[in-house]
């Protein structure tokens, strides 16, 4: 008998660089694709100081 382990997936996006908007768009697309597969997914917007989030 095998046990299924349901794990949460974190998609990191954003960040302080000039590529922030592109990162948000692509990260959101990845998030939506994983959700459509029935996975447990959360987005984390990485700012200048992610420890404060």
N, C-alpha and C positions, 0 to 999 in steps of 0.2 A: 504494500500500500504506500503510495507516495502522497506527501503533504504538499499542497499548493501554498506558496508564500506570496502574499500580496504586498508588493513594495511600492513606495511612492517614488516617482521620478521628478527631479527638479530640473527645470530648464532655466539656465542663467541667460539673461539678456540685458541690454542697455549698456551701462558703463559710462565713464566720463570722456571717452574719446569722440572724435569728430564722426565716427561711424555709429554713434548711438542709435539714430533713427533706423538705420538699416538693420542693426542688431535686434531692435525691438520688433520690426516687421518679420524678420526671418525666425526669431525666437517664438513669436506668436504663431507663425505657420507650423512650426515643429510641435508646439503645444497642442494646437487643434488636431494635427495628424495623429498624435499619440492618444488624445482623448477619443478620437473616432475608432481607435483600436480597442477601446474599453479599458485603457490603463489609467492609473491614478497619478495625475500629473499636476504639478504646481509651477508657476512662473515666479522667478526671483529676479527683480530688477536690481542689478549691481550698480550702486552709485559710487561716488568718490570714497565713501566710508561705509561699506556694507555691514560693519560690525554694529553700527548704530541702528540698523533696521530692525 
